Amino acid sequence: MTDPARAGIPEDGRIPRYYRAKRQILALCKTLGEGVALPSERQLCTRLGVARATLRQAVLQLVVEGWVDSRQGSGSFVVGRRKIAQHLGSADGPDQDALTGRTWTTFERRRAGCELAQELRIHRNDPVIHLECVRGSGDEILAVESAFIPAKRFPGLNHAPVGERSLHDELRTRFGIAFGGADQGTETAHVSPREADLLGTLAALPALVVHRTSWDALGEPFERVRTLYRGDRLTLVNRLGSVERRREHEQAENRSSCS
């Protein structure tokens, strides 16, 4: 018997209209197949017997869960693919992840201000370098990454790294920075209009935001990074435990017959 909590059904058995519509649209998605457009809002409202606001709430949940891709002006399409697992770094640094593509969009200097100064242990009037890039996999842009580093510590850094080279690679090879560790936190947010333009998605889409302050081998902070990930396409993963246990887990995954 299915657990009511896991099925999303309240104990009293009363299913909200938007949730019933969501389940019906999900069943429709599975029959249509990946890449196929859903019927129009008007058609779905008539078919499911719900108001437009109820339908939009149902579709938004399917977008967040990665079943539907809504494109402004084009309609909604069945995705039908699993979310990409994005690992949040290891003891060796944060560069090991599923997002292989990187395009730099911003390089500028600005005053640190109080919050950044506290994180980077500098004066609030000290200059910082702000670098921004979009990250992706294949042709799909999945994240916006914004980094701040103290300008006085990196003299001669006058432009963003070339091509898809990471900031950590740049700081390691040019300035000898060895990654020593980081404080990292995760929260939810909505995609801003500017971020929606960069990601090519809808504004106000729920997103996952990771904040990281990294320090070098001597314990001195050298960067503050904010990375916004598309909540509909990525799931954030942390693997805990020893290296030996991790290898056992990976071997078990490779032996698994599940597709």
C-alpha positions in Angstrom: 0.0 0.0 0.0 1.4 3.4 -0.9 2.3 5.7 2.0 -0.2 8.6 1.9 2.6 11.1 2.9 4.8 9.9 0.1 2.0 10.0 -2.4 1.3 13.6 -1.4 -2.3 12.8 -0.2 -3.3 14.3 3.1 -4.5 12.0 5.9 -8.1 13.0 5.4 -7.9 12.0 1.7 -8.9 15.5 0.4 -6.7 16.2 -2.6 -6.4 19.9 -3.6 -7.5 20.7 -7.1 -4.1 21.9 -8.2 -2.5 18.6 -7.0 -5.1 16.5 -8.7 -4.4 18.5 -11.9 -0.7 18.0 -11.5 -1.0 14.3 -11.3 -3.3 14.2 -14.4 -0.8 16.4 -16.4 2.1 14.2 -15.3 0.2 11.1 -16.6 -0.3 13.0 -19.9 3.4 13.8 -20.1 4.3 10.2 -19.9 2.0 9.4 -22.8 3.2 12.3 -25.0 6.9 11.7 -24.7 9.9 14.0 -24.4 9.9 17.2 -26.4 6.2 17.2 -27.2 4.2 20.3 -26.5 1.4 20.1 -23.9 -2.0 21.3 -25.0 -2.7 25.0 -24.5 -3.8 26.4 -21.2 -7.4 26.8 -22.4 -7.5 23.2 -23.7 -6.0 21.8 -20.4 -8.4 23.9 -18.3 -11.4 22.5 -20.2 -10.0 18.9 -20.2 -9.2 18.9 -16.4 -12.1 21.1 -15.3 -10.0 23.6 -13.4 -9.5 27.4 -13.4 -6.4 28.9 -15.1 -4.8 29.8 -11.8 -5.2 26.2 -10.6 -3.6 24.9 -13.8 -0.7 27.3 -13.6 0.0 26.2 -10.0 0.1 22.6 -11.2 2.3 23.3 -14.2 4.7 25.3 -12.1 5.2 22.4 -9.7 6.0 20.1 -12.7 8.5 22.7 -14.0 10.3 22.8 -10.6 10.3 19.0 -10.5 11.9 18.8 -13.9 9.0 17.2 -15.8 7.9 20.2 -17.9 9.8 23.1 -19.5 7.8 26.3 -19.8 9.1 28.8 -22.4 7.7 32.2 -22.5 5.8 32.8 -25.7 6.3 29.2 -26.8 4.2 27.1 -24.4 5.1 24.1 -22.2 6.9 21.0 -23.3 7.5 17.6 -21.8 11.1 17.2 -20.5 11.1 13.5 -19.5 14.7 13.4 -18.3 16.3 13.0 -15.0 17.8 16.0 -13.1 21.5 16.4 -13.3 23.4 15.6 -10.1 25.6 18.5 -9.1 28.2 17.6 -6.5 29.0 20.5 -4.1 32.8 19.9 -4.0 35.2 17.8 -2.1 38.3 18.2 0.1 40.3 19.0 -3.0 38.1 22.0 -4.0 34.8 23.0 -5.6 35.7 22.5 -9.2 34.7 18.9 -9.6 31.1 19.0 -10.9 28.8 18.1 -13.7 28.8 21.5 -15.3 31.6 21.4 -17.8 30.8 24.6 -19.8 31.7 28.1 -18.6 31.2 31.5 -20.3 32.5 34.6 -18.6 30.1 37.5 -18.7 31.4 40.1 -16.2 34.8 41.5 -15.0 34.7 44.6 -12.9 36.2 46.3 -9.8 34.1 47.8 -7.0 34.3 48.8 -3.3 33.9 45.8 -1.0 31.3 47.1 1.4 30.6 45.8 4.9 29.4 42.3 4.2 32.1 41.3 1.7 34.8 43.0 3.9 33.7 40.9 6.8 33.8 37.7 4.7 37.2 38.4 3.1 38.7 40.1 6.2 39.5 43.4 4.4 38.4 47.0 4.9 35.0 48.0 3.6 36.6 50.6 1.3 39.1 48.1 -0.2 38.6 47.2 -3.9 37.3 43.8 -4.9 37.2 42.1 -8.3 33.8 40.8 -9.3 33.7 38.0 -11.9 30.6 36.4 -13.2 30.0 33.5 -15.5 27.3 31.2 -16.7 27.7 27.4 -16.3 26.2 24.6 -18.3 26.2 21.2 -19.8 26.2 20.9 -23.6 24.1 23.7 -25.0 22.0 24.1 -21.8 22.8 26.9 -19.4 22.1 25.7 -15.8 23.8 28.1 -13.4 25.0 31.7 -12.8 28.1 32.0 -10.7 29.4 35.3 -9.2 32.7 35.5 -7.4 34.4 38.3 -5.4 38.1 38.3 -4.6 40.2 41.0 -2.9 41.9 43.1 -5.6 45.0 43.9 -3.6 45.9 40.2 -3.2 45.8 39.6 -7.0 47.7 42.5 -8.7 47.8 42.1 -12.4 44.5 40.3 -12.7 43.0 42.6 -15.3 40.5 40.3 -17.1 38.5 37.1 -16.6 40.1 33.7 -17.3 40.4 32.8 -20.9 37.8 30.4 -22.4 36.3 27.9 -20.0 39.2 28.1 -17.5 38.0 28.3 -13.9 38.8 31.0 -11.5 40.5 28.5 -9.2 42.8 27.3 -12.0 43.7 31.0 -12.7 44.4 31.8 -9.1 46.4 28.6 -8.5 48.6 28.9 -11.6 49.2 32.7 -11.6 49.2 33.4 -7.9 50.0 30.1 -6.2 46.8 29.9 -4.3 46.2 26.5 -2.7 42.6 25.6 -1.7 42.5 24.9 2.0 38.8 24.7 2.7 35.5 26.5 2.6 32.3 27.4 4.5 29.4 26.6 2.3 25.6 27.1 2.7 22.5 26.5 0.6 19.2 28.3 0.4 16.3 28.6 -2.0 15.6 31.7 -4.0 13.6 32.9 -7.1 15.4 33.6 -10.4 15.6 37.4 -11.0 14.7 38.9 -14.4 18.3 39.3 -15.2 19.2 35.8 -14.2 16.3 34.5 -16.2 17.7 36.2 -19.3 21.1 34.6 -18.7 19.6 31.2 -18.1 17.0 31.4 -20.8 14.2 30.5 -18.5 11.2 32.0 -16.7 11.6 34.8 -14.2 10.7 33.8 -10.5 11.5 30.1 -11.2 12.6 28.5 -7.9 16.3 28.1 -7.7 19.0 26.7 -5.4 21.6 29.1 -4.3 25.0 28.1 -2.8 27.1 30.6 -1.0 30.8 29.7 -0.4 33.7 31.5 1.3 37.0 29.7 0.5 40.3 30.1 2.3 43.9 29.1 1.3 46.2 26.6 3.0 47.1 29.3 5.6 43.4 29.9 6.5 43.2 33.3 4.8 39.9 33.8 2.9 40.4 34.6 -0.8 37.0 34.4 -2.4 33.3 34.8 -1.8 31.1 33.0 -4.4 27.3 32.9 -5.0 26.1 30.2 -7.4 22.5 30.1 -8.5 21.4 26.7 -9.9 18.2 26.0 -11.9 16.0 24.1 -9.5 14.1 22.4 -12.3 17.2 20.9 -13.9 19.7 20.2 -11.1 19.8 18.3 -7.8 22.6 19.2 -5.3 24.5 16.3 -3.9 26.9 15.9 -1.0 28.5 12.6 -0.3 29.5 12.0 3.3 31.8 9.3 4.7 35.3 7.9 4.2 37.0 7.5 0.8 36.8 3.7 1.2 33.0 3.8 1.8 32.6 6.1 -1.2 34.4 3.6 -3.4 32.3 0.7 -2.1 29.2 2.8 -2.9 30.4 3.6 -6.4 31.2 -0.1 -7.1 27.7 -1.0 -5.9 26.2 1.6 -8.2 28.2 0.1 -11.1 26.9 -3.4 -10.3 23.3 -2.3 -10.1 21.0 -3.4 -12.8 18.7 -0.4 -12.4 18.4 1.8 -15.4 
